[in-house]
Amino acid sequence: MPASVTASPRPPDAQPSRAVLPDGTATTLHALRPHLDRSRALVGVSEVRHPDGTALTGRGALVGLVDSGVDVSHPDLRTADGRTRIAWHLDYTRAPLGLHPALEARFAVDTPDGRRGAVRSADDLDRALALGDAPIDRTGHGTHALSIALGTGGSDARYVGLAPGATALVVNASLSDRSPAVSEELASLGARFLDDRATFMAMPLVISLSLGTHRGAHDGDGDFERALAAIVRDGDAPGRAVVASAGNGAGRRLHASVTLVPGARRALTIRTQGPWAGVVGVTLAARAPFAVTAQWSDGRTLERAPAGTTRAGRNPDTGAQITVAHESLASPHTGSRVAFVTLDGPGDLTTLWLEGEGPLDAWIDRDGNASTLDALPHFVAPDGDERATVEIPATSPAVLAVGARSTRAAWLDALGVPHTRSAPEGVTAPFSARGPTPWNALKPDLTAPGDVVIAALSAQARDATVGPFATPALHVDASHAVGIGTSAAAPHVAGVIALLFELAPRATQRALSAALTASSSPWNAADGWSTLHAPGALAALTAGPLDRASPTHTICVPLASPLTHFEASALACRALDRDEHPALASLTLTSPTRIEIAPARDLGGGRYVLPFTAPPSGDRLTLTVSVDGVPLAPIEIPLRARDHDAPLVSSGGCAVHPCHRGFSAAWWAMAACLLARGSARRSPRAGRADRARRSCRRGRAPRS
């Protein structure tokens, strides 16, 4: 059974859509992918109550969803008398309806297929329901996620959401109701629409995003990430919060991290388990400019792509295509340089030869529902790992990233057939993306139920033959289904935030983050700072400042181990009092080894990050944390040498057009080219060598 709810009939970067945004900007729409009874009890929602003892339901709070559609007709998303619980709906699958022309002028976009962006209020949706023309959800993904946050649970209220009294706002950010692809640009515009409507209604808003991508630097500097940060004002806006699913990429070797050394080339090899029929997107991000030379498994190479350039080529034998496109500008705040590599067509192994200096991270932005490692594109060992697999926008410091925990190990489908999951209840789901980020942030921020969660099933997905809910084994009745993925975890946190907003409507995301992560026992850094516990979050939020007490004990763990020489990393620390509550402390870091140490970052709620850089040599690093001047037991982290593969002896290589086909001839040509380059370095008269280099790039042996 798939451990991911990602499904798309069209790879996100194949045939990208174009649109003109309301500000007149023409842009390519880059795709974000969707991620996918008992969980209420697991997070303690029944214990969360008003001071008078009545239950909190999220009344007076808004839950905003950006997804690929919602089945507005679903009973779990309507009141007892049949009215919709969605106050406003923005739909990019439809042309403007003219019902709210001012809003449509601000949020509609122009596409090659015409203008898109229909805005409807609750009254408009009720009329559409009466006419049988209400918005639909063919994949079922958005319906499932929204009902987790605020669904009524159906006629018997068995699968009730966490905040059934909250009001919904919905954006369908897909350009087609037949595709789950959601673009970053439309998701960003949709998030601003949700913020606008919350301001209009004068209500607190939590935005729930069960989607993500690896297309970007993962540093919070992307347009979508900055748009979300502006909504929450970097965590200080009263009554605003953004929650995002961490992604389902753990254990699948979708991430690789290498250190580039001047004068050497470093290889990253990608297995696409050929012939791979789809498109594989690879993101490369580094702090300094770098060059890429792509090579097919038959030895043919694409022309070297230095920073700031784009190269594209097709293998004439297999038809496989490679495109390497560097972004022209670095990230404005972090200085990250990014290149995107697209692999299209049959293949088995593709090698990326990298040149530059310093750390470089790479991600495969996979597409599909495959659940086994060998069936997925992945980095070949030993490079691939499960670190830094949290996706954008969850990597942003301005977003609460949510990983998944196992909710149940078994369920009965609609026919009474039992099904089981291998993961035991209560553990972090094996697919849940792991941190830290490449920028030494502990992500995800917390975990919530996400492995086997039963919630609403859209009418369209119930009868679908493709998509995350196409398997009958996932259907538990005619209108509810099992969801598996961090997509189901994020709306749990959004629902609890809606409950907290009912009591504290002007709480900031910074305060909410500290409260939600206040529960720390037991603490496993793979889970982020905490697991979701509604009573603990409510107590922490309403008890006043969290950091009042002095610490009686402090727990520190390295964000990564082992470390590479020169690698930047950090320790994550929790300062606690005798009652396991967050405490205020002064933390300092020292080491007997001479290393670079940055000041501690206080995240609030007794959370601290202590950055440092590993030394240039040695096999072990010893670190000591002092809390209010008192040293803790030393922490030892293994070290390993920086890695590189081959001296940098070429800048071209065999081109994709006429390359030597014979094994011995190819190696003879390569050797001759290398000798020619060497003679060019030694001799001031390099004319012959220059001709040899040009011949080599064309795939011919140099003439003597």
N, C-alpha and C positions, 0 to 999 in steps of 0.2 A: 504494500500500500504506500502511496507516495507520502513523503514527509514534507512536501511543499505543496502549496495550493496555487503555485504559479502556473498559468496556462495561457498560451497565446498561439493562434493559428498563424500569425505573421510575426517573425522576429522583430524586435523593437527598432533595429537600425536598418531594416530592409525597407526600401521605398518610403523614406521618411516624409511625413506630411509637412506642408507649408501653411503658414497663416500670417495674417496681418493683425497685430494686436491693436487694442483701442488707442494706444499712443502713436499709432502709425508705423511701428516697427515691424518690418518683415522678418520672419524667423522660421527656422526649421524646428519642428516640434520633436523633441527628444523624449523617448518613452520611459515612463516609470512602470514597473510591473507590480500587479497585486501580489501580496503574500497570502495565504489563508490564515446547568440545572444544579450540576454539582459545584461549579466554580463559585457561585455566590457564597456557599458555605465555606469553601476553602479560603476565600479572602475575608471572611468575617463580616459580610454586609449586614446580616441580620442583627449584629451587635451594634451597628451604627445608628444612633438615635438622637433626637432632639433632647434638650435638657428636661422637657416635660415627659419624656418617655416614648413619645410617638416616633415612628420610623421615619428616617430620612429617605426621600425618593428622588431627589434632584429637582424638586419643584422650583421654578424660578431660574433654572440654569439652561443653557443651550449646549447641545452637542452637535458640532459641525462635522460632516463627513465629506471628504473628497475621495471619490472612487469611480468605478466604471458603470455605475447605475444602481438604482434601488427600486424594488418592486413596491410601488406606492400603495398598491391594493392589498398587500399582505396584512392579515389580521393583527399581527404583533405590532404593526406600526400605525394602528388606527385606534381610536377611542371606542368605548363600549357602544356608542350610538353610530359608529361607522365613519366618523370624520377623521381626516388625516391628522397625524401628529407632527407633520413637517410644515414648519411655518413659512419657509421660502425654499425654492428649488431653482437651480440654474442648470440648464441642460444643453451641453454642446453637441448633442446628436441632432438637435432640431434648430431650425431657423427661428429668428426672433418672432414672437407672436404679436407684438405690439401692445400687450397688456400693461407693460411697465416700460415705456419707451426710454425714460431717462436712465433706468438701470441697464437696459439693453444697450444703450449708446455707450455706456461706460465699460461693460463687461463682455459684449459680443466681439467676435473676431471674424475676419474675412479669410476664407479658405478657397482653394481651387474649386471646391464644390459649392461655393456660395457662402453667405454670411451665416454664422452659427452662434447660438447663445439665447435660448428661450428662458425667460424669467417668469415664474409663476408663484403666487402667494398661496396660502392655505385654502382660501376660498376658491381660487382658480383650480387647485388640485381636486377639491371636493366636486366641483362641476365636472372635471375630467373623469373622476371616478364614476359619477352618475352616467356619463356618456360612454364609459368603457374605453377611454383614451388616456388613462393615467400612465406615467412613465414606468418602464419595465426594467428588468435586470436579467439579461440572458445568461450571464455567468453565475449569478447568485452570490458573488463575492461581497458586494456592498450591502445587500440585504442581510446577510449573515453577520457582518461586522456591526452594522448599526443596531441590530436587534440585541447583540451582546451588551451594548452600552445602555440601551433604554427600552428594549422590547417588553411587551406586556406578557409574553409567554404563551399566547394562544388561549383557547376557551377554558382550559383547566389551569392556566398560569403555571404550568410545570417548568417551562423553560424561560422564565421571566428574566429580563436583563437587570443590570446592576442599578440603574437609575430610571425606573419606569415612569417617574413623574416629570422627567426632563422633556424639553422640546427639541425637535430636530431641525437642523438646517442641512441641505444636501446639495452637493455639486457633482453632476455627472461630467467628468473631465475627459471623457472619450469622445472622439469625433464620429464614432459609429457604435450603435447598440449591438453590433455583431462582433465587436472586438473588445477585449479587456484592456487594450493598450491605453494608458493615460500619459499625457505629455507633461513634462515638467513645467512648461510655459503655461498651459491651461490649468494645471494644479496650482501654480503660483497665483494666477489671476483668480481662480476659484477661492483660494484661501482669503484673498483680499475681499472678495464678495461676502464671505462668511463674516469677516470682521466688520464690514460695512453694515450688514443686516443686524449684527449684535449691537452695534452702536445705535442704530435706528430704534431697536427694541429696548435699549437701555438694560441689557441683561448680560451676565457673565457668560463667557464662551470658552469651551475646550474643543479644539480641533483634533480629530482622530484621523490619522493617516496610516492605512494598512497597505502601504506600497513603498517601493524604494528602487534604487538603482546603484550600480557601481560606476556609473559614468560620471567621473569627476574626481577632484583631488581629495575628497573626504576631509576637508579642512574647514567647512562652514562658510567658505567664500563663494559658493555657487549662487546663481541668481535666485533659485528656489529657496535655498537656505537663508539667504539674506532677506528675502520677502517674509519668511516665517519669523526671523529674528526681529524684523521691524514690527510685526503684529504684537509680539510679546515684549517689545522694547528691550531685547536682550535679557528678559526675565523680570523686568521691573514694572510692566504694565498691570494695573489693577484689573482683576477679573478676566485675564486672558491666559490661556495655556495651550501648548501644542504637544501632542503625543504621536509617536511614530513607531511602527513595528521595526524591530532590529534586522529582520531578514532571516532566511532559512538556509544559510550557506555553510554552517559548521561541518567539519569532517569531510569536505568535498574538494579540498585543495583548489579553491577558487582564488586564493590570495597567495602572493609570493613577495618576499622582501629580500633585496640584495643590496650590497654596497659596491658602488662603482669606483674603480681605481684608475687614476689617470695613466694612460699608456697601455691599458689592457681592455679587452672586450669580455663582457660577461654574457653568457647565454642563458636564456629562459626558454624552455621547451614546453609546448602546449600539445596535449593529446586531444584530438577531436574525435577519436574512435571512429575513423573513417569507414566508408564514406559518410561524411557529415552533411546532411541535406540542407541544413539551415545556416544561419549567420551566427558567428561567434564574435562578440565584441570584447575587446581587451583594453583596459585603461592602464596607462603608465603615468605615474606621478612622482616627481622628484623636486628637490629644493633648488636645483641648479639645471641649466640647459643640458640636454643629452641628445644623442643621435641613436637611430634605430636602423638596423639592416635586417630585413625579414627573409627567411630561407625556408623553402619547401623541403619535404623529406627527400626529394630526388636530387637535392643539391643546388637547384636553381635559386637565385636570390633576386630580390627586388632591389632596385637602386637605393643606396644609402640615403636615409632621410635625416638630415641635421635638424636641429631645433628651428622652429619657425617655418618648416616646409611641409609639403604634402607629396607623397609618392603613391602611385597605384600601378598594379600590374596583374597580368593574367598568365597562368601557366598554360602554354599551348598544348601540352600533352593531356593534362587532366581537366582543364577548364577552371581550376580553382583560382580565386582572385584574392589579392591582399591589398588593402589600403592602409597607409600610415599617414595620419593627419595630426600635426602638432597644432595646438592652440597658439594663436599669435601673441597673446598677452598672458603674463603671469598673474596668479591670484593677487588681488590688491593688498591684502593684509598679510598673508603668509609667504607670498612670493613663489608659490608652487608652480611648477611647469608641468603641463599635461599633454600627453599624446594619446590618440585613440587609434587602435589597430582593429581593422575589420577583416575577418577571415570568412570567405564565402565560397562554398562549393566543396567538392570531394577532397578529402585529406585525412591523414592519420597523425602526423607530427609536423608541427611548425615551430621553427626556432627563431627567436628574436635575439639578435646580437646587439648588445647595448654598450654605449660608450659615454663616459662622463665622469663625474666625481661626486661622491657622497651617496646617501641612502636613496633607494628608489623602491617604490611599492607598485605592485601590479595586481589587477583584479580581472577576473573573467566575469562578464555580465551575462550570465547564462539565461536561457529561456527554455521552458518546458517543465514537465512534471516528473521527469525521471528520478528515481529514488536510489539508484545504485551508483557508486562512484565511477565504475568503468563505463557506464552509459552516458556520462556527462563529460563535456569538455573540462579539462583540468590541467594544472601545471604538473609536470612530471617530477617525481621525487628526485632529489630531496628538497626541491624548492617550494613546492606547494605546502601550505599549512592552513590551520583554521583560525589563526590570529587575524585580527583586523578585518573580520568578515562582516561587521555591521555596515549596513548600507546607508546611502544618502536618502533622505535628509536626517535619519536618526543619528548620524555622526556629528551633527551640528551641536555646539554647546547650548544653543537656544532651544533645543528640542529634547523632550523626555523620551529616551529610547527604551523600548520594552522588549525583553526576551521572553521565551516561552518555557513554561513548566508543564510537566505531565499532569493531566487532570484525572484521567481514568485509564485503566488498562484494558477494559472490555466494554462492549455495548451490544445491544440487540438491534438488528435492522427492522424495517417495517414488516418483514415476513417472519420475524422471530428468530432469525439465524444469528448465532453469536459470532462476534469478531473480536480480535484481541490486538493489542499493541505490545511490542517487546519492552518498551521502557516502563519501569515501575512507577507508580503514582508518587508525585511529590518531588521528583528530581528534575533538573534542568533538561529540557528536551534535547535529544542528541543532535537535532538539526538546527537548533537555535544559534544564531550568529554570535560569535565571541569577539571580545575586544582584546587589547585596547585599540584605540584608533592610532594611526601613524603619528598623531600629534600628542600622544601620551595622555589621552583622556580615558577614564574608566567607563567604557560603554559595553553593554547596555547599562542604563541607570538602574533598572530593576527588572525583575521577571514577574510574570503573571500567568495564569492558566492559558494554555495554548495548544496542548497536545491532547486532542479529543475533547472538543467543546461542542455541545449541541445547542443550536440556535436556529433562527428562521431560514427556511429554504424558499427561494423565489419560485413562483409558478412556472416561469420560463426555464429555470435551471432544472426543475424536477423532471422535465421531459427532454432535456438536452442529451445529445450523444457525445459531446466534447465539453471540456471545462472541468473545474475543480469538483463539481458535485454530480458529474455524469455517471459515477459508479453507484449502482443501486445499493451496494453494501453501506454507503454513507447515509442513506435515507432512513430515518427512524420513524417517521410517519409522513403523511401527505404534505406537511408544511414545515418540517424541521429536519435538519441534517447535521451530521458530524463535520466539523471543520478542524483542520490540523495545520498549524503554522503560527508564526508570530503575528499574522494578520488577526488572529483571534485573541491574542494577548493584549495588543494595543487598546482595543475598545474596553477591556476590563479596567485599565487604568483611567481611560477617559470617563467611564461611568463612575468610578470612585471620586474623581475630581469634580464631577457634577454634584455628587453628594456633598462634598466639602464646600462647593460654591453655594449650596443652599444655606449653610450656616455662615459662611464667610465670603460673600459675593465679591469683595474687593481684594481677595488674596492674590498675590503675585505668583508667577511661576517659580520664582526663586524660593518663596516661602513654601509653596506646594511641594517642590522638589525635596527640600529639607525634611518636610513632614512625611512624605511618602517613603523616604529612605531612612526614617528614624529607627525602624525596627531592624536590628542588626544581628540577631542571634538565631541560628548560626550564620556566620558570614562566609561566603565563598565568593572570591573576586570574579569567578566566571559568571556569576549571577548579577554582576554589577554591585551596587551598594546595598541592595536589599531585595526581599521578595514582597509582593504586594500584600499589605495587611491593613484593611480599612479602619478597624478600631484604633490601631496604633497611629495611623496617619491623622485621624480625627483628634486623638488626644494630644498629639504633638502640635497640631495646628492651633488648637484652642487653649493650650496651656501657657501661651506666652512665649518669650524667647527660648529657643531650644538650648542655647549654649550658656545656661546660667551656672551649672554646677562645675566643680573642679573635677578633672579626670581621676579615676582610680585605676584604670587600666587602658592601654592603647594597643590596638592591633594594626600591624603594618604588613603588607604583602607587596612583592614586586609585580609590576604590571606585565613583565615579560621575563622569562628565564628558559634557556641561557641567553646571554647577550653577546653581540658581536663587538669586537674592538671598535671604539669610537661611536658606538650606537647610543643615541639619546633615549633615555627611558625615565622611569619614575617609580616611586613607592606610593601606594595608596594606603592611607591610615585613617582609622576611626578612633576618636577619643571618646571614652564612655565613663559614666559615673557608676556607682555601686549598684544602681538599679537598671543598668544597661541603657540609660538615656544619654543622648549626645551631650558632650561637655566641651567647654572652651579651653583651649590649650595653646601654648607656644611650642611649635615643633621645629627642631633644627636637625640637619643631617651632616654627619662627618664620616670620614673614611681615612684609614692609614695610608691608602693609595692616593696619589695626587690626581684628583679628577675635578672636573667642572661641576659645581653644584649651584643650582638656582634657588632663590627664596621659595619657601613653601607657599602653596596656593590654598587659601581657606575657602572652601565651597559652601560653608554653612552647615548646620546640622551635625557638627562634630566630624566633618569630612575634610580631609587634607590630602593634597598631592604634593610630593616632594621630588622635583625633577633633578636629574643628574645626567652626566655623559660618561659612558664606560671608558676606561683607560685604553691607551693604544697597544698594550701588551699584557701578558699574564694569563693565567688560566682560572683565576677566581678573584672576585671583588667582594670585599667586606665592607658593610655599611652599618652605621650605628645611628639610631634615631634617639634624640633626647627630647623628653616631654617636660616642659617647664624646668629645664636644666638637668633632669634626671635621666641618665642613659638607659635605654632598653637593651635587651639581649641583641647581640650583633646578628645581622642578616648576611648570609653568604649567597652570592649569585655566580654560577659558572660562566666563564668567558670562552669565546672561540674566536679564531682569527678571521679577518676579513677574507671574503672569497672572491676569486676571479678565475677566469678560464684560460685565456690565451693572450699573449702579447698583441698589442694593436699594431698589426703589420699591413693592414689594407684599409682602404676607404671605399672601395667599390665592390668587386666580386663578380662572379659570373652573372650576367644579366638574364632576365626572363626570356628574352628573344634568343637568337641562335646559340645555345650553349652546347659544348661538346657532350655527346651522349655516351661515348665509350668510357668505361671506368678508368682505364689507364690513360687515355687521352685527356680526360678531365683533370686528373691529378698532374699529368705532365704540363698541361696548360697553366694550372694553378702555380706549380713550382716555378715555371718560367716567369710568370707574372711577378712572383715574390722576389725572384732574383733580380728582375728588372727594377723593381722598386728599391731594392737594396743598393743597386749600382747608382740609382738616381740620388740617393742620399750621400754616396761617397764621391761622386764625380760632379764637377761643376758643369760639365757638358752633358746635359740630361736629355737632349733631343730624342735619342733612341729610346731611352727609358720612358719618356712621355708618350711616344708612340706605342710602346709596349703596354702602358697603363690603359690607354684608350682601347687597344685591341682586347685587353683582358676584360674590360667592362662590356665589350661587345660579344664576349664569349669565344674569341679566337686566340690561338697561341701567338705570341709575338714573333715577328720575323727577325732573323739575325742579320 
